[in-house]
Amino acid sequence: MTTTHDAAPTTITPWGGPQVRQAVILAGGQASRLRPYTDQIPKALVEVAGRPIFEHQAFWLAAEGIEEVVISCGYRADALQEYVATHRLPLRVRVVVEDEPLGRGGGLKYAARHLPYQDERWVGLNGDILTRFSLRDLARAHVERSALATLAVTPLKSPYGIVELTSGDRISSFTEAPVLPHWINAGVYLFEPAVTTLLPDLGDHEDTTFPALSAQNRLSAYRINGYWRGVDNAKDLKEASKEVAAFGWVAALSAA
């Protein structure tokens, strides 16, 4: 089952680099950790600073040259279909509904088969993240490295404060939620068209496709130089709303 939304007229900055014009957004989870916000709507429609997560994503993708988006959804798909059908968006959107949960890898594969340009590379995006960085730079790095897939990564921020101790177990300092010397999956991917067939029909691509590509030296990483936040629980939602409001993104969306 699909629902399609035709894009409203908008001005998009030309790429001037490797062309990527289509994307898949995963929005199939039940988001139980965001209850009660997700009692009646999917996580993609939970509002951050007064706008749904999906709308923040759509305007970012459009600004980066993406023209077509396919959203794979399951839980409360009706709400997402209605939203797409009744709202002005800066790109063309198609909603596809999983008849049964397929997992992240299966959801990517299912949605990718509905992309309009089957012989072109595509962006994959988790439906519960907010980010701003250059997809153009990611695409250039991807092509330069001859990767089949490139995974955007972001520094790991500790959810807790760190206590520094002396050799005598005296506390010397506190650091609140520091950035740790590790990188995590940011939930943004760039895939060559051949990757679609390598994704699992059911299950997680991180357990299957990514290890196989890594073994072939065809999996690349791109370090995000910009904003990123996952929205997984009520605390994330509150902090994300403050950050987005401070950046002035909501005013920019209203003016678009």
Solvent accessible surface area in square Angstrom, and as a share of the most:
residue,aa,sasa,rsa
1,M,159,0.71
2,T,67,0.39
3,T,27,0.16
4,T,59,0.34
5,H,23,0.10
6,D,95,0.49
7,A,48,0.37
8,A,14,0.11
9,P,115,0.72
10,T,68,0.40
11,T,133,0.77
12,I,56,0.28
13,T,86,0.50
14,P,111,0.69
15,W,30,0.11
16,G,75,0.72
17,G,33,0.31
18,P,31,0.20
19,Q,98,0.44
20,V,1,0.01
21,R,57,0.21
22,Q,0,0.00
23,A,0,0.00
24,V,0,0.00
25,I,0,0.00
26,L,21,0.10
27,A,11,0.08
28,G,29,0.28
29,G,51,0.49
30,Q,111,0.49
31,A,18,0.14
32,S,76,0.49
33,R,173,0.63
34,L,1,0.00
35,R,102,0.37
36,P,99,0.62
37,Y,109,0.41
38,T,0,0.00
39,D,66,0.34
40,Q,122,0.54
41,I,53,0.27
42,P,1,0.00
43,K,28,0.12
44,A,2,0.02
45,L,16,0.08
46,V,4,0.02
47,E,98,0.44
48,V,0,0.00
49,A,28,0.22
50,G,52,0.50
51,R,59,0.22
52,P,13,0.08
53,I,0,0.00
54,F,1,0.00
55,E,10,0.04
56,H,1,0.00
57,Q,5,0.02
58,A,0,0.00
59,F,36,0.15
60,W,8,0.03
61,L,0,0.00
62,A,3,0.02
63,A,55,0.43
64,E,21,0.09
65,G,3,0.03
66,I,2,0.01
67,E,77,0.34
68,E,27,0.12
69,V,2,0.01
70,V,3,0.02
71,I,1,0.00
72,S,0,0.00
73,C,0,0.00
74,G,28,0.27
75,Y,42,0.16
76,R,74,0.27
77,A,11,0.09
78,D,78,0.41
79,A,17,0.13
80,L,0,0.00
81,Q,21,0.09
82,E,115,0.51
83,Y,19,0.07
84,V,0,0.00
85,A,64,0.49
86,T,93,0.54
87,H,81,0.36
88,R,161,0.59
89,L,1,0.01
90,P,11,0.07
91,L,3,0.01
92,R,83,0.30
93,V,0,0.00
94,R,77,0.28
95,V,0,0.00
96,V,0,0.00
97,V,24,0.14
98,E,21,0.09
99,D,147,0.76
100,E,108,0.49
101,P,118,0.74
102,L,31,0.15
103,G,42,0.40
104,R,86,0.31
105,G,0,0.00
106,G,1,0.01
107,G,0,0.00
108,L,0,0.00
109,K,16,0.07
110,Y,58,0.22
111,A,0,0.00
112,A,2,0.01
113,R,140,0.51
114,H,47,0.21
115,L,10,0.05
116,P,64,0.40
117,Y,55,0.21
118,Q,101,0.45
119,D,120,0.62
120,E,43,0.19
121,R,53,0.19
122,W,4,0.01
123,V,3,0.01
124,G,0,0.00
125,L,1,0.00
126,N,24,0.12
127,G,6,0.06
128,D,37,0.19
129,I,6,0.03
130,L,1,0.00
131,T,4,0.02
132,R,53,0.19
133,F,14,0.06
134,S,34,0.22
135,L,3,0.01
136,R,33,0.12
137,D,64,0.33
138,L,1,0.01
139,A,0,0.00
140,R,84,0.31
141,A,13,0.10
142,H,1,0.01
143,V,64,0.37
144,E,142,0.63
145,R,129,0.47
146,S,74,0.48
147,A,6,0.05
148,L,29,0.15
149,A,0,0.00
150,T,0,0.00
151,L,26,0.13
152,A,0,0.00
153,V,15,0.09
154,T,10,0.06
155,P,50,0.31
156,L,57,0.28
157,K,114,0.48
158,S,6,0.04
159,P,92,0.58
160,Y,160,0.61
161,G,35,0.34
162,I,58,0.29
163,V,67,0.39
164,E,83,0.37
165,L,104,0.52
166,T,60,0.35
167,S,127,0.82
168,G,56,0.54
169,D,110,0.57
170,R,185,0.67
171,I,99,0.50
172,S,71,0.46
173,S,50,0.32
174,F,150,0.63
175,T,59,0.34
176,E,143,0.64
177,A,23,0.18
178,P,27,0.17
179,V,99,0.57
180,L,52,0.26
181,P,120,0.76
182,H,107,0.48
183,W,109,0.38
184,I,57,0.29
185,N,45,0.23
186,A,1,0.01
187,G,1,0.01
188,V,0,0.00
189,Y,0,0.00
190,L,1,0.00
191,F,0,0.00
192,E,34,0.15
193,P,39,0.24
194,A,57,0.44
195,V,0,0.00
196,T,14,0.08
197,T,102,0.60
198,L,88,0.44
199,L,3,0.02
200,P,22,0.14
201,D,94,0.49
202,L,120,0.60
203,G,28,0.27
204,D,36,0.19
205,H,0,0.00
206,E,61,0.27
207,D,112,0.58
208,T,69,0.40
209,T,4,0.03
210,F,13,0.05
211,P,67,0.42
212,A,51,0.39
213,L,1,0.01
214,S,63,0.41
215,A,91,0.71
216,Q,108,0.48
217,N,136,0.70
218,R,87,0.32
219,L,51,0.25
220,S,16,0.10
221,A,51,0.39
222,Y,29,0.11
223,R,157,0.57
224,I,13,0.07
225,N,139,0.71
226,G,49,0.47
227,Y,37,0.14
228,W,62,0.22
229,R,36,0.13
230,G,19,0.18
231,V,0,0.00
232,D,43,0.22
233,N,56,0.29
234,A,51,0.40
235,K,125,0.53
236,D,25,0.13
237,L,14,0.07
238,K,131,0.56
239,E,56,0.25
240,A,0,0.00
241,S,30,0.19
242,K,129,0.55
243,E,48,0.22
244,V,0,0.00
245,A,64,0.50
246,A,87,0.67
247,F,102,0.42
248,G,33,0.32
249,W,39,0.14
250,V,38,0.22
251,A,71,0.55
252,A,62,0.48
253,L,13,0.06
254,S,72,0.47
255,A,90,0.70
256,A,84,0.65
